[in-house]
Amino acid sequence: MASVDTLEDNTKFAQMHEADFPILADPDKRVATAYGVIPAGRQTAARWTFYVGPDGKILFIDKQVRAATAGEGIAAKLGELNVKRR
Amino acid sequence: MMKTFVMSAVFGIATATMCAQTPQTPADTGLEVGDPAPNFELKGSDGKTWRLSDLKGKTVVLAWFPKAFTGG
């Protein structure tokens, strides 16, 4: 996951939820801007999920992410994209 | 029980309405399926620095979210 929060905030957030994946911090918004996820007039990223293939190319962009079921949504999408489970 | 269900339904509708009123319309960079994903070098909550270019050969899920401590 990624947001424009500080690394400190995201680290606390990850610890609070015992996240088993890294939460990346992009406080200067450079990467968020490159991905086009900051809506005009806003300071935070939209809830968009990018799936990037082994070749570095975008496989899918989910712009309809529901926070409550995001985990299941990612698992389902990876299945659709034929990504093997570890 | 019934009251709980109704409350849940009302909350669900309220949430849906709020989403409808605040559409997420990020500045479109024109990134599309098939385009190379922009490289990044960002620090993660695990203390590591993550570069997309280091993850070639793997499928990467980059899930952007608005703000920490706000429900994910």
Backbone of each chain as nested JSON, in Angstrom:
{
  "chains": [
    {"id": "A", "residues": [
      {"number": 1, "name": "MET", "atoms": {"N": [0.847, -1.19, 0.0], "CA": [0.0, 0.0, 0.0], "C": [0.878, 1.233, 0.0]}},
      {"number": 2, "name": "ALA", "atoms": {"N": [0.305, 2.354, -0.357], "CA": [1.085, 3.592, -0.399], "C": [0.169, 4.78, -0.154]}},
      {"number": 3, "name": "SER", "atoms": {"N": [0.736, 5.812, 0.457], "CA": [-0.012, 7.053, 0.646], "C": [0.984, 8.194, 0.724]}},
      {"number": 4, "name": "VAL", "atoms": {"N": [0.462, 9.411, 0.789], "CA": [1.342, 10.574, 0.894], "C": [1.571, 10.965, 2.358]}},
      {"number": 5, "name": "ASP", "atoms": {"N": [1.217, 10.061, 3.272], "CA": [1.52, 10.286, 4.693], "C": [3.027, 10.205, 4.922]}},
      {"number": 6, "name": "THR", "atoms": {"N": [3.452, 10.641, 6.085], "CA": [4.869, 10.507, 6.43], "C": [5.19, 9.045, 6.723]}},
      {"number": 7, "name": "LEU", "atoms": {"N": [6.476, 8.714, 6.631], "CA": [6.897, 7.34, 6.935], "C": [6.54, 6.987, 8.376]}},
      {"number": 8, "name": "GLU", "atoms": {"N": [6.697, 7.964, 9.261], "CA": [6.4, 7.736, 10.678], "C": [4.928, 7.338, 10.866]}},
      {"number": 9, "name": "ASP", "atoms": {"N": [4.039, 8.083, 10.234], "CA": [2.605, 7.776, 10.35], "C": [2.291, 6.402, 9.767]}},
      {"number": 10, "name": "ASN", "atoms": {"N": [2.862, 6.126, 8.597], "CA": [2.543, 4.852, 7.952], "C": [3.119, 3.673, 8.723]}},
      {"number": 11, "name": "THR", "atoms": {"N": [4.255, 3.892, 9.363], "CA": [4.842, 2.817, 10.165], "C": [3.948, 2.517, 11.368]}},
      {"number": 12, "name": "LYS", "atoms": {"N": [3.468, 3.574, 12.023], "CA": [2.553, 3.379, 13.164], "C": [1.255, 2.711, 12.703]}},
      {"number": 13, "name": "PHE", "atoms": {"N": [0.778, 3.157, 11.542], "CA": [-0.469, 2.618, 10.971], "C": [-0.296, 1.12, 10.686]}},
      {"number": 14, "name": "ALA", "atoms": {"N": [0.855, 0.768, 10.103], "CA": [1.129, -0.639, 9.774], "C": [1.234, -1.475, 11.042]}},
      {"number": 15, "name": "GLN", "atoms": {"N": [1.88, -0.908, 12.062], "CA": [2.026, -1.641, 13.324], "C": [0.672, -1.841, 13.987]}},
      {"number": 16, "name": "MET", "atoms": {"N": [-0.161, -0.808, 13.934], "CA": [-1.476, -0.876, 14.563], "C": [-2.304, -2.001, 13.95]}},
      {"number": 17, "name": "HIS", "atoms": {"N": [-2.181, -2.149, 12.632], "CA": [-2.98, -3.176, 11.937], "C": [-2.203, -4.467, 11.719]}},
      {"number": 18, "name": "GLU", "atoms": {"N": [-0.976, -4.513, 12.252], "CA": [-0.127, -5.687, 12.064], "C": [-0.072, -6.085, 10.596]}},
      {"number": 19, "name": "ALA", "atoms": {"N": [0.123, -5.098, 9.755], "CA": [0.157, -5.34, 8.308], "C": [1.314, -6.266, 7.949]}},
      {"number": 20, "name": "ASP", "atoms": {"N": [1.03, -7.255, 7.117], "CA": [2.098, -8.167, 6.703], "C": [2.636, -7.78, 5.317]}},
      {"number": 21, "name": "PHE", "atoms": {"N": [2.472, -6.511, 4.973], "CA": [3.016, -5.969, 3.727], "C": [3.504, -4.563, 4.055]}},
      {"number": 22, "name": "PRO", "atoms": {"N": [4.459, -4.045, 3.298], "CA": [4.942, -2.694, 3.616], "C": [3.957, -1.615, 3.168]}},
      {"number": 23, "name": "ILE", "atoms": {"N": [3.843, -0.577, 3.964], "CA": [3.077, 0.605, 3.554], "C": [4.106, 1.671, 3.209]}},
      {"number": 24, "name": "LEU", "atoms": {"N": [4.09, 2.097, 1.965], "CA": [5.092, 3.033, 1.466], "C": [4.659, 4.472, 1.698]}},
      {"number": 25, "name": "ALA", "atoms": {"N": [5.641, 5.316, 2.004], "CA": [5.354, 6.73, 2.284], "C": [5.899, 7.596, 1.155]}},
      {"number": 26, "name": "ASP", "atoms": {"N": [5.033, 8.458, 0.644], "CA": [5.4, 9.361, -0.447], "C": [5.022, 10.791, -0.039]}},
      {"number": 27, "name": "PRO", "atoms": {"N": [5.646, 11.287, 1.059], "CA": [5.207, 12.582, 1.594], "C": [5.386, 13.752, 0.635]}},
      {"number": 28, "name": "ASP", "atoms": {"N": [6.34, 13.669, -0.291], "CA": [6.48, 14.8, -1.227], "C": [5.598, 14.636, -2.469]}},
      {"number": 29, "name": "LYS", "atoms": {"N": [4.819, 13.548, -2.504], "CA": [3.785, 13.325, -3.538], "C": [4.345, 13.132, -4.939]}},
      {"number": 30, "name": "ARG", "atoms": {"N": [5.639, 12.915, -5.035], "CA": [6.23, 12.819, -6.373], "C": [5.705, 11.584, -7.12]}},
      {"number": 31, "name": "VAL", "atoms": {"N": [5.688, 10.461, -6.405], "CA": [5.246, 9.22, -7.05], "C": [3.728, 9.251, -7.262]}},
      {"number": 32, "name": "ALA", "atoms": {"N": [3.014, 9.755, -6.269], "CA": [1.553, 9.851, -6.385], "C": [1.175, 10.687, -7.607]}},
      {"number": 33, "name": "THR", "atoms": {"N": [1.946, 11.743, -7.832], "CA": [1.684, 12.6, -8.99], "C": [1.978, 11.845, -10.289]}},
      {"number": 34, "name": "ALA", "atoms": {"N": [3.073, 11.095, -10.288], "CA": [3.428, 10.316, -11.49], "C": [2.344, 9.291, -11.822]}},
      {"number": 35, "name": "TYR", "atoms": {"N": [1.707, 8.765, -10.78], "CA": [0.632, 7.794, -10.996], "C": [-0.726, 8.472, -11.208]}},
      {"number": 36, "name": "GLY", "atoms": {"N": [-0.766, 9.787, -11.019], "CA": [-2.006, 10.522, -11.28], "C": [-3.102, 10.24, -10.277]}},
      {"number": 37, "name": "VAL", "atoms": {"N": [-2.721, 9.987, -9.02], "CA": [-3.741, 9.593, -8.043], "C": [-4.202, 10.736, -7.131]}},
      {"number": 38, "name": "ILE", "atoms": {"N": [-3.626, 11.925, -7.303], "CA": [-4.061, 13.041, -6.447], "C": [-5.102, 13.883, -7.185]}},
      {"number": 39, "name": "PRO", "atoms": {"N": [-6.333, 13.871, -6.686], "CA": [-7.379, 14.657, -7.353], "C": [-7.063, 16.15, -7.283]}},
      {"number": 40, "name": "ALA", "atoms": {"N": [-7.501, 16.883, -8.279], "CA": [-7.285, 18.324, -8.302], "C": [-7.867, 18.953, -7.04]}},
      {"number": 41, "name": "GLY", "atoms": {"N": [-7.106, 19.811, -6.401], "CA": [-7.583, 20.513, -5.214], "C": [-7.507, 19.703, -3.941]}},
      {"number": 42, "name": "ARG", "atoms": {"N": [-6.978, 18.487, -4.024], "CA": [-6.869, 17.646, -2.827], "C": [-5.409, 17.435, -2.472]}},
      {"number": 43, "name": "GLN", "atoms": {"N": [-5.2, 16.979, -1.255], "CA": [-3.833, 16.771, -0.769], "C": [-3.513, 15.301, -0.543]}},
      {"number": 44, "name": "THR", "atoms": {"N": [-4.506, 14.448, -0.741], "CA": [-4.278, 13.023, -0.478], "C": [-4.606, 12.195, -1.716]}},
      {"number": 45, "name": "ALA", "atoms": {"N": [-4.118, 10.968, -1.707], "CA": [-4.3, 10.093, -2.865], "C": [-5.711, 9.522, -2.925]}},
      {"number": 46, "name": "ALA", "atoms": {"N": [-6.159, 9.281, -4.121], "CA": [-7.417, 8.563, -4.319], "C": [-7.156, 7.077, -4.054]}},
      {"number": 47, "name": "ARG", "atoms": {"N": [-8.243, 6.355, -3.795], "CA": [-8.11, 4.928, -3.478], "C": [-8.056, 4.118, -4.78]}},
      {"number": 48, "name": "TRP", "atoms": {"N": [-6.939, 4.237, -5.449], "CA": [-6.748, 3.508, -6.712], "C": [-5.685, 2.445, -6.5]}},
      {"number": 49, "name": "THR", "atoms": {"N": [-5.892, 1.286, -7.091], "CA": [-4.915, 0.205, -6.969], "C": [-4.364, -0.168, -8.341]}},
      {"number": 50, "name": "PHE", "atoms": {"N": [-3.033, -0.154, -8.428], "CA": [-2.35, -0.52, -9.671], "C": [-1.779, -1.928, -9.541]}},
      {"number": 51, "name": "TYR", "atoms": {"N": [-2.036, -2.75, -10.537], "CA": [-1.452, -4.09, -10.61], "C": [-0.379, -4.036, -11.697]}},
      {"number": 52, "name": "VAL", "atoms": {"N": [0.86, -4.331, -11.301], "CA": [1.986, -4.235, -12.218], "C": [2.533, -5.64, -12.457]}},
      {"number": 53, "name": "GLY", "atoms": {"N": [2.672, -5.99, -13.71], "CA": [3.117, -7.333, -14.072], "C": [4.616, -7.518, -13.899]}},
      {"number": 54, "name": "PRO", "atoms": {"N": [5.076, -8.755, -14.031], "CA": [6.502, -9.072, -13.874], "C": [7.391, -8.303, -14.85]}},
      {"number": 55, "name": "ASP", "atoms": {"N": [6.809, -7.832, -15.953], "CA": [7.579, -7.062, -16.934], "C": [7.553, -5.557, -16.648]}},
      {"number": 56, "name": "GLY", "atoms": {"N": [6.935, -5.173, -15.543], "CA": [6.903, -3.755, -15.175], "C": [5.783, -2.965, -15.835]}},
      {"number": 57, "name": "LYS", "atoms": {"N": [4.94, -3.666, -16.588], "CA": [3.83, -2.968, -17.248], "C": [2.538, -3.106, -16.444]}},
      {"number": 58, "name": "ILE", "atoms": {"N": [1.691, -2.109, -16.598], "CA": [0.432, -2.091, -15.837], "C": [-0.521, -3.154, -16.378]}},
      {"number": 59, "name": "LEU", "atoms": {"N": [-0.966, -4.03, -15.483], "CA": [-1.908, -5.092, -15.854], "C": [-3.349, -4.633, -15.705]}},
      {"number": 60, "name": "PHE", "atoms": {"N": [-3.567, -3.805, -14.676], "CA": [-4.937, -3.375, -14.391], "C": [-4.894, -2.192, -13.424]}},
      {"number": 61, "name": "ILE", "atoms": {"N": [-5.833, -1.274, -13.578], "CA": [-5.97, -0.165, -12.624], "C": [-7.381, -0.222, -12.058]}},
      {"number": 62, "name": "ASP", "atoms": {"N": [-7.476, -0.444, -10.756], "CA": [-8.787, -0.503, -10.109], "C": [-9.097, 0.858, -9.506]}},
      {"number": 63, "name": "LYS", "atoms": {"N": [-10.092, 1.536, -10.076], "CA": [-10.467, 2.868, -9.595], "C": [-11.741, 2.822, -8.76]}},
      {"number": 64, "name": "GLN", "atoms": {"N": [-12.204, 1.596, -8.468], "CA": [-13.46, 1.449, -7.712], "C": [-13.212, 0.65, -6.437]}},
      {"number": 65, "name": "VAL", "atoms": {"N": [-12.11, 0.933, -5.775], "CA": [-11.746, 0.147, -4.589], "C": [-12.665, 0.497, -3.421]}},
      {"number": 66, "name": "ARG", "atoms": {"N": [-13.175, -0.537, -2.762], "CA": [-13.988, -0.335, -1.557], "C": [-13.095, -0.672, -0.368]}},
      {"number": 67, "name": "ALA", "atoms": {"N": [-12.916, 0.295, 0.512], "CA": [-11.966, 0.126, 1.623], "C": [-12.252, -1.129, 2.44]}},
      {"number": 68, "name": "ALA", "atoms": {"N": [-13.528, -1.38, 2.711], "CA": [-13.881, -2.481, 3.612], "C": [-13.55, -3.844, 3.031]}},
      {"number": 69, "name": "THR", "atoms": {"N": [-13.52, -3.959, 1.717], "CA": [-13.305, -5.271, 1.097], "C": [-12.101, -5.259, 0.163]}},
      {"number": 70, "name": "ALA", "atoms": {"N": [-11.189, -4.3, 0.397], "CA": [-10.054, -4.147, -0.515], "C": [-9.193, -5.403, -0.57]}},
      {"number": 71, "name": "GLY", "atoms": {"N": [-8.992, -6.044, 0.586], "CA": [-8.152, -7.247, 0.621], "C": [-8.721, -8.353, -0.247]}},
      {"number": 72, "name": "GLU", "atoms": {"N": [-10.013, -8.621, -0.074], "CA": [-10.658, -9.657, -0.877], "C": [-10.634, -9.274, -2.351]}},
      {"number": 73, "name": "GLY", "atoms": {"N": [-10.806, -7.982, -2.613], "CA": [-10.805, -7.506, -4.0], "C": [-9.462, -7.761, -4.674]}},
      {"number": 74, "name": "ILE", "atoms": {"N": [-8.393, -7.511, -3.94], "CA": [-7.05, -7.733, -4.499], "C": [-6.833, -9.217, -4.752]}},
      {"number": 75, "name": "ALA", "atoms": {"N": [-7.238, -10.058, -3.79], "CA": [-7.064, -11.501, -3.962], "C": [-7.831, -11.985, -5.191]}},
      {"number": 76, "name": "ALA", "atoms": {"N": [-9.059, -11.487, -5.355], "CA": [-9.872, -11.902, -6.496], "C": [-9.257, -11.435, -7.805]}},
      {"number": 77, "name": "LYS", "atoms": {"N": [-8.78, -10.2, -7.818], "CA": [-8.199, -9.658, -9.049], "C": [-6.923, -10.401, -9.423]}},
      {"number": 78, "name": "LEU", "atoms": {"N": [-6.105, -10.731, -8.439], "CA": [-4.878, -11.483, -8.73], "C": [-5.231, -12.854, -9.316]}},
      {"number": 79, "name": "GLY", "atoms": {"N": [-6.33, -13.428, -8.841], "CA": [-6.792, -14.691, -9.412], "C": [-7.189, -14.519, -10.871]}},
      {"number": 80, "name": "GLU", "atoms": {"N": [-7.929, -13.424, -11.135], "CA": [-8.345, -13.131, -12.521], "C": [-7.138, -12.915, -13.421]}},
      {"number": 81, "name": "LEU", "atoms": {"N": [-6.115, -12.308, -12.856], "CA": [-4.915, -12.001, -13.65], "C": [-3.966, -13.205, -13.727]}},
      {"number": 82, "name": "ASN", "atoms": {"N": [-4.422, -14.339, -13.178], "CA": [-3.642, -15.57, -13.22], "C": [-2.299, -15.475, -12.502]}},
      {"number": 83, "name": "VAL", "atoms": {"N": [-2.292, -14.679, -11.429], "CA": [-1.072, -14.617, -10.632], "C": [-1.069, -15.8, -9.676]}},
      {"number": 84, "name": "LYS", "atoms": {"N": [0.001, -16.551, -9.708], "CA": [0.078, -17.733, -8.857], "C": [0.204, -17.343, -7.394]}},
      {"number": 85, "name": "ARG", "atoms": {"N": [-0.449, -18.137, -6.562], "CA": [-0.332, -17.916, -5.111], "C": [1.005, -18.449, -4.644]}},
      {"number": 86, "name": "ARG", "atoms": {"N": [1.549, -17.775, -3.624], "CA": [2.821, -18.265, -3.091], "C": [2.59, -19.502, -2.243]}}
    ]},
    {"id": "B", "residues": [
      {"number": 1, "name": "MET", "atoms": {"N": [-32.062, -6.874, 16.891], "CA": [-31.51, -7.536, 15.703], "C": [-31.937, -6.773, 14.451]}},
      {"number": 2, "name": "MET", "atoms": {"N": [-33.27, -6.566, 14.372], "CA": [-33.812, -5.862, 13.2], "C": [-33.278, -4.437, 13.167]}},
      {"number": 3, "name": "LYS", "atoms": {"N": [-33.23, -3.843, 14.383], "CA": [-32.764, -2.459, 14.467], "C": [-31.309, -2.367, 13.982]}},
      {"number": 4, "name": "THR", "atoms": {"N": [-30.535, -3.35, 14.382], "CA": [-29.127, -3.361, 13.968], "C": [-29.035, -3.426, 12.457]}},
      {"number": 5, "name": "PHE", "atoms": {"N": [-29.877, -4.278, 11.873], "CA": [-29.856, -4.444, 10.424], "C": [-30.218, -3.135, 9.728]}},
      {"number": 6, "name": "VAL", "atoms": {"N": [-31.269, -2.478, 10.265], "CA": [-31.708, -1.215, 9.659], "C": [-30.607, -0.173, 9.775]}},
      {"number": 7, "name": "MET", "atoms": {"N": [-29.983, -0.111, 10.951], "CA": [-28.899, 0.856, 11.143], "C": [-27.773, 0.608, 10.147]}},
      {"number": 8, "name": "SER", "atoms": {"N": [-27.466, -0.66, 9.949], "CA": [-26.398, -1.009, 9.018], "C": [-26.757, -0.547, 7.621]}},
      {"number": 9, "name": "ALA", "atoms": {"N": [-28.015, -0.762, 7.272], "CA": [-28.465, -0.383, 5.933], "C": [-28.377, 1.13, 5.757]}},
      {"number": 10, "name": "VAL", "atoms": {"N": [-28.814, 1.853, 6.787], "CA": [-28.781, 3.316, 6.719], "C": [-27.335, 3.789, 6.594]}},
      {"number": 11, "name": "PHE", "atoms": {"N": [-26.477, 3.184, 7.386], "CA": [-25.066, 3.571, 7.334], "C": [-24.496, 3.293, 5.948]}},
      {"number": 12, "name": "GLY", "atoms": {"N": [-24.887, 2.154, 5.407], "CA": [-24.404, 1.784, 4.075], "C": [-24.822, 2.797, 3.031]}},
      {"number": 13, "name": "ILE", "atoms": {"N": [-26.067, 3.215, 3.107], "CA": [-26.571, 4.192, 2.142], "C": [-25.875, 5.525, 2.333]}},
      {"number": 14, "name": "ALA", "atoms": {"N": [-25.682, 5.91, 3.617], "CA": [-24.998, 7.179, 3.896], "C": [-23.597, 7.159, 3.317]}},
      {"number": 15, "name": "THR", "atoms": {"N": [-22.926, 6.047, 3.488], "CA": [-21.566, 5.931, 2.965], "C": [-21.583, 6.045, 1.452]}},
      {"number": 16, "name": "ALA", "atoms": {"N": [-22.544, 5.358, 0.847], "CA": [-22.626, 5.38, -0.616], "C": [-22.897, 6.798, -1.108]}},
      {"number": 17, "name": "THR", "atoms": {"N": [-23.775, 7.518, -0.379], "CA": [-24.112, 8.883, -0.772], "C": [-22.892, 9.789, -0.654]}},
      {"number": 18, "name": "MET", "atoms": {"N": [-22.143, 9.609, 0.446], "CA": [-20.947, 10.43, 0.628], "C": [-19.962, 10.193, -0.506]}},
      {"number": 19, "name": "CYS", "atoms": {"N": [-19.847, 8.937, -0.896], "CA": [-18.927, 8.618, -1.987], "C": [-19.401, 9.292, -3.272]}},
      {"number": 20, "name": "ALA", "atoms": {"N": [-20.715, 9.3, -3.448], "CA": [-21.266, 9.881, -4.669], "C": [-21.028, 11.392, -4.702]}},
      {"number": 21, "name": "GLN", "atoms": {"N": [-21.054, 12.009, -3.518], "CA": [-20.893, 13.455, -3.471], "C": [-19.432, 13.883, -3.606]}},
      {"number": 22, "name": "THR", "atoms": {"N": [-18.523, 12.985, -3.267], "CA": [-17.116, 13.335, -3.378], "C": [-16.411, 12.372, -4.333]}},
      {"number": 23, "name": "PRO", "atoms": {"N": [-16.74, 12.508, -5.604], "CA": [-16.125, 11.6, -6.564], "C": [-14.622, 11.802, -6.607]}},
      {"number": 24, "name": "GLN", "atoms": {"N": [-13.92, 10.698, -6.743], "CA": [-12.474, 10.797, -6.829], "C": [-12.102, 10.98, -8.293]}},
      {"number": 25, "name": "THR", "atoms": {"N": [-11.678, 12.152, -8.615], "CA": [-11.322, 12.418, -10.005], "C": [-9.896, 12.936, -10.071]}},
      {"number": 26, "name": "PRO", "atoms": {"N": [-8.956, 12.023, -9.818], "CA": [-7.564, 12.451, -9.838], "C": [-7.156, 13.013, -11.186]}},
      {"number": 27, "name": "ALA", "atoms": {"N": [-6.136, 13.837, -11.134], "CA": [-5.566, 14.367, -12.357], "C": [-5.073, 13.178, -13.165]}},
      {"number": 28, "name": "ASP", "atoms": {"N": [-5.673, 12.974, -14.285], "CA": [-5.344, 11.794, -15.065], "C": [-4.031, 11.981, -15.803]}},
      {"number": 29, "name": "THR", "atoms": {"N": [-3.099, 11.076, -15.526], "CA": [-1.824, 11.155, -16.236], "C": [-1.905, 10.38, -17.535]}},
      {"number": 30, "name": "GLY", "atoms": {"N": [-3.062, 9.737, -17.752], "CA": [-3.216, 8.961, -18.964], "C": [-2.601, 7.579, -18.874]}},
      {"number": 31, "name": "LEU", "atoms": {"N": [-2.23, 7.171, -17.666], "CA": [-1.68, 5.821, -17.506], "C": [-2.758, 4.811, -17.852]}},
      {"number": 32, "name": "GLU", "atoms": {"N": [-2.377, 3.851, -18.663], "CA": [-3.338, 2.84, -19.07], "C": [-2.725, 1.457, -18.947]}},
      {"number": 33, "name": "VAL", "atoms": {"N": [-3.595, 0.472, -19.028], "CA": [-3.126, -0.916, -19.027], "C": [-2.147, -1.096, -20.191]}},
      {"number": 34, "name": "GLY", "atoms": {"N": [-1.026, -1.729, -19.883], "CA": [-0.013, -1.956, -20.918], "C": [1.12, -0.946, -20.874]}},
      {"number": 35, "name": "ASP", "atoms": {"N": [0.854, 0.21, -20.222], "CA": [1.917, 1.218, -20.084], "C": [2.928, 0.759, -19.033]}},
      {"number": 36, "name": "PRO", "atoms": {"N": [4.19, 1.175, -19.184], "CA": [5.152, 0.89, -18.12], "C": [4.746, 1.641, -16.852]}},
      {"number": 37, "name": "ALA", "atoms": {"N": [4.734, 0.956, -15.724], "CA": [4.399, 1.626, -14.459], "C": [5.562, 2.542, -14.082]}},
      {"number": 38, "name": "PRO", "atoms": {"N": [5.258, 3.789, -13.687], "CA": [6.341, 4.699, -13.292], "C": [7.174, 4.087, -12.16]}},
      {"number": 39, "name": "ASN", "atoms": {"N": [8.473, 4.171, -12.312], "CA": [9.327, 3.621, -11.263], "C": [9.177, 4.457, -9.988]}},
      {"number": 40, "name": "PHE", "atoms": {"N": [9.478, 3.862, -8.86], "CA": [9.458, 4.625, -7.609], "C": [10.546, 4.117, -6.698]}},
      {"number": 41, "name": "GLU", "atoms": {"N": [10.907, 4.958, -5.768], "CA": [11.839, 4.579, -4.707], "C": [11.279, 5.212, -3.447]}},
      {"number": 42, "name": "LEU", "atoms": {"N": [10.633, 4.388, -2.634], "CA": [9.937, 4.897, -1.448], "C": [10.283, 4.066, -0.229]}},
      {"number": 43, "name": "LYS", "atoms": {"N": [10.287, 4.727, 0.908], "CA": [10.539, 3.997, 2.143], "C": [9.252, 3.371, 2.652]}},
      {"number": 44, "name": "GLY", "atoms": {"N": [9.397, 2.133, 3.138], "CA": [8.24, 1.397, 3.616], "C": [8.2, 1.297, 5.124]}},
      {"number": 45, "name": "SER", "atoms": {"N": [7.03, 0.904, 5.631], "CA": [6.829, 0.768, 7.07], "C": [7.703, -0.343, 7.65]}},
      {"number": 46, "name": "ASP", "atoms": {"N": [8.287, -1.181, 6.781], "CA": [9.166, -2.252, 7.24], "C": [10.619, -1.802, 7.353]}},
      {"number": 47, "name": "GLY", "atoms": {"N": [10.852, -0.505, 7.114], "CA": [12.208, 0.018, 7.244], "C": [13.04, -0.107, 5.972]}},
      {"number": 48, "name": "LYS", "atoms": {"N": [12.484, -0.793, 4.966], "CA": [13.228, -0.98, 3.722], "C": [12.882, 0.113, 2.712]}},
      {"number": 49, "name": "THR", "atoms": {"N": [13.792, 0.299, 1.769], "CA": [13.501, 1.177, 0.637], "C": [13.052, 0.289, -0.516]}},
      {"number": 50, "name": "TRP", "atoms": {"N": [11.889, 0.591, -1.064], "CA": [11.307, -0.232, -2.117], "C": [11.402, 0.471, -3.464]}},
      {"number": 51, "name": "ARG", "atoms": {"N": [11.967, -0.233, -4.422], "CA": [12.043, 0.3, -5.79], "C": [11.282, -0.648, -6.704]}},
      {"number": 52, "name": "LEU", "atoms": {"N": [10.433, -0.082, -7.528], "CA": [9.691, -0.938, -8.454], "C": [10.661, -1.695, -9.35]}},
      {"number": 53, "name": "SER", "atoms": {"N": [11.739, -1.016, -9.742], "CA": [12.704, -1.646, -10.661], "C": [13.377, -2.88, -10.043]}},
      {"number": 54, "name": "ASP", "atoms": {"N": [13.377, -2.964, -8.711], "CA": [13.96, -4.14, -8.049], "C": [12.986, -5.324, -8.044]}},
      {"number": 55, "name": "LEU", "atoms": {"N": [11.753, -5.066, -8.439], "CA": [10.71, -6.095, -8.321], "C": [10.354, -6.725, -9.664]}},
      {"number": 56, "name": "LYS", "atoms": {"N": [11.206, -6.481, -10.658], "CA": [10.977, -7.118, -11.972], "C": [10.89, -8.625, -11.771]}},
      {"number": 57, "name": "GLY", "atoms": {"N": [9.961, -9.243, -12.476], "CA": [9.789, -10.685, -12.337], "C": [8.702, -11.046, -11.329]}},
      {"number": 58, "name": "LYS", "atoms": {"N": [8.211, -10.021, -10.626], "CA": [7.132, -10.255, -9.666], "C": [5.939, -9.386, -10.021]}},
      {"number": 59, "name": "THR", "atoms": {"N": [4.775, -9.848, -9.624], "CA": [3.59, -9.013, -9.774], "C": [3.51, -8.113, -8.548]}},
      {"number": 60, "name": "VAL", "atoms": {"N": [3.29, -6.82, -8.779], "CA": [3.269, -5.851, -7.689], "C": [1.878, -5.226, -7.597]}},
      {"number": 61, "name": "VAL", "atoms": {"N": [1.362, -5.167, -6.387], "CA": [0.09, -4.481, -6.159], "C": [0.403, -3.194, -5.411]}},
      {"number": 62, "name": "LEU", "atoms": {"N": [0.13, -2.072, -6.043], "CA": [0.368, -0.77, -5.415], "C": [-0.992, -0.14, -5.125]}},
      {"number": 63, "name": "ALA", "atoms": {"N": [-1.397, -0.256, -3.857], "CA": [-2.737, 0.197, -3.468], "C": [-2.636, 1.551, -2.769]}},
      {"number": 64, "name": "TRP", "atoms": {"N": [-3.002, 2.589, -3.479], "CA": [-2.988, 3.934, -2.889], "C": [-4.183, 4.115, -1.989]}},
      {"number": 65, "name": "PHE", "atoms": {"N": [-3.98, 4.802, -0.88], "CA": [-5.095, 5.108, 0.017], "C": [-4.916, 6.543, 0.508]}},
      {"number": 66, "name": "PRO", "atoms": {"N": [-6.009, 7.177, 0.922], "CA": [-5.927, 8.619, 1.218], "C": [-5.099, 8.987, 2.437]}},
      {"number": 67, "name": "LYS", "atoms": {"N": [-5.37, 8.344, 3.569], "CA": [-4.753, 8.847, 4.794], "C": [-4.694, 7.76, 5.848]}},
      {"number": 68, "name": "ALA", "atoms": {"N": [-3.531, 7.675, 6.517], "CA": [-3.386, 6.706, 7.601], "C": [-4.359, 7.038, 8.738]}},
      {"number": 69, "name": "PHE", "atoms": {"N": [-4.767, 6.008, 9.456], "CA": [-5.665, 6.134, 10.623], "C": [-7.061, 6.621, 10.245]}},
      {"number": 70, "name": "THR", "atoms": {"N": [-7.457, 6.396, 9.01], "CA": [-8.805, 6.81, 8.63], "C": [-9.59, 5.639, 8.036]}},
      {"number": 71, "name": "GLY", "atoms": {"N": [-9.274, 4.449, 8.486], "CA": [-10.045, 3.299, 8.039], "C": [-9.433, 2.613, 6.825]}},
      {"number": 72, "name": "GLY", "atoms": {"N": [-8.183, 2.88, 6.59], "CA": [-7.501, 2.17, 5.519], "C": [-7.526, 2.931, 4.249]}}
    ]}
  ]
}
